[in-house]
Amino acid sequence: MIRRIGVTLLSGLLFAPLPASAAERGTAEEAQALVEKAIARYEEVGPQQTFAEINAPGGSFVDRELYVFVVGPDHRLTAHGADPARVGNTLVGLKDDVGKPFGDAIIAASADGDWVEYRFLNFANGQSENKISFVKSFDGHVFGCGYYKP
């Protein structure tokens, strides 16, 4: 009887669902790859279709909590994969959830790409978390995608 209880408990521990892990979150490499994918799509079909695809709910530019965003030459969001309602918002002087300025760093992205760290709402879980975004300037726009650090 005791042996059976021990086996049952051990089986429960071994086969119980695991808590969400960092491996289930997007990575720096995946964020950078989504930016490159968006730029390739822009080169293929142009800005109008690319931005529409980025803004489409559940589109190919969203993966878990990773999503592509694009800042136009006017420093305003042109596309936002997690929240298209943000399109039109300026990044000039934008500060994160704890007051750290980060919008201007995104706007200043180089053609080779840069990493910008800030605290931001994780749309997947509704929590404010540390985020690191890969941002890259291309054809007058800044393409970005960030991953969240637990």
C-alpha positions in Angstrom: 0.0 0.0 0.0 2.7 2.5 1.0 4.7 1.5 -2.1 1.7 2.1 -4.3 1.2 5.6 -2.8 4.8 6.4 -3.3 4.7 5.3 -6.9 1.5 7.4 -7.4 3.0 10.5 -5.9 6.2 10.1 -7.9 4.2 9.6 -11.1 2.3 12.8 -10.3 5.5 14.7 -9.9 7.1 13.4 -13.0 4.1 13.9 -15.3 2.5 17.0 -13.8 2.4 20.0 -16.1 5.5 22.2 -15.7 5.2 25.9 -14.9 5.8 28.3 -17.7 9.6 28.6 -18.2 11.9 31.0 -19.8 12.2 28.5 -22.7 8.6 29.1 -23.6 9.3 32.8 -24.0 10.7 34.4 -27.1 14.5 34.9 -27.3 16.8 37.6 -28.5 17.5 35.5 -31.6 13.8 35.1 -32.4 13.1 38.8 -31.9 16.0 39.7 -34.3 14.7 37.1 -36.8 11.2 38.6 -36.8 12.7 42.1 -37.5 14.6 40.6 -40.5 11.5 38.8 -41.7 9.5 42.1 -41.6 12.2 43.9 -43.5 12.4 41.1 -46.1 8.6 41.3 -46.5 8.8 45.1 -46.9 11.3 44.7 -49.7 9.1 42.0 -51.3 5.6 43.7 -51.2 6.2 47.3 -50.0 5.3 49.3 -47.0 1.5 49.3 -47.3 1.0 45.6 -47.4 3.7 44.9 -44.9 2.3 47.3 -42.3 -1.2 45.9 -42.8 0.2 42.3 -42.2 2.0 43.5 -39.1 -1.2 45.1 -37.7 -3.3 42.0 -38.5 -4.4 40.2 -35.3 -2.7 36.8 -35.1 -0.6 37.5 -38.1 2.8 36.1 -39.0 4.6 38.9 -37.2 3.5 37.8 -33.8 4.9 34.8 -31.9 3.9 34.3 -28.3 4.8 37.7 -26.6 7.1 38.7 -29.5 5.7 41.1 -32.0 7.0 43.5 -34.6 6.5 47.2 -34.4 7.5 49.9 -37.0 8.3 53.6 -36.4 7.9 55.8 -39.4 10.1 58.8 -40.6 7.8 61.1 -38.5 8.8 59.1 -35.4 5.3 57.7 -35.0 4.3 54.1 -34.9 3.3 52.9 -38.3 2.6 49.3 -37.3 2.3 47.4 -34.0 1.7 43.7 -34.0 0.4 43.5 -30.4 -1.8 46.6 -30.3 -2.6 48.3 -33.6 -4.5 51.0 -31.7 -1.0 52.4 -30.8 -0.4 53.3 -34.5 0.1 57.0 -34.8 1.6 57.4 -31.3 4.9 59.3 -31.2 8.0 57.8 -29.7 9.7 61.2 -29.3 10.4 61.5 -25.6 8.6 58.3 -24.7 9.4 56.9 -21.3 9.0 53.4 -20.0 6.8 52.2 -17.0 9.4 53.4 -14.5 10.3 56.7 -16.2 13.3 55.7 -18.2 13.4 57.4 -21.6 13.6 54.9 -24.4 11.7 56.2 -27.4 14.5 58.4 -28.7 16.9 55.4 -28.5 14.6 53.4 -30.7 14.2 56.3 -33.2 18.0 56.5 -33.4 18.5 52.9 -34.4 21.3 52.2 -36.9 21.1 50.3 -40.2 23.1 47.5 -38.5 20.7 47.2 -35.6 20.8 48.1 -31.9 19.4 46.7 -28.7 17.3 49.0 -26.4 16.4 47.9 -22.9 13.3 49.3 -21.1 10.3 48.2 -19.0 7.1 47.7 -20.9 3.7 46.0 -20.8 3.9 42.3 -21.8 0.7 42.0 -23.8 0.7 38.2 -23.4 0.4 38.3 -19.6 -0.6 41.9 -18.8 2.5 42.5 -16.6 5.1 45.2 -16.8 8.4 43.5 -17.4 12.0 44.2 -18.5 12.1 44.2 -22.3 15.0 44.2 -24.7 14.2 45.2 -28.3 16.2 44.7 -31.4 15.7 47.8 -33.5 17.0 48.4 -37.1 16.7 51.3 -39.4 15.6 50.5 -43.0 14.3 52.8 -45.7 13.5 55.6 -43.3 11.6 53.4 -40.9 12.7 51.6 -37.7 11.7 48.0 -37.4 11.7 46.5 -33.9 10.9 43.4 -31.9 11.7 42.8 -28.3 11.7 39.9 -25.9 10.8 40.0 -22.2 13.2 39.0 -19.4 11.4 37.2 -16.6 
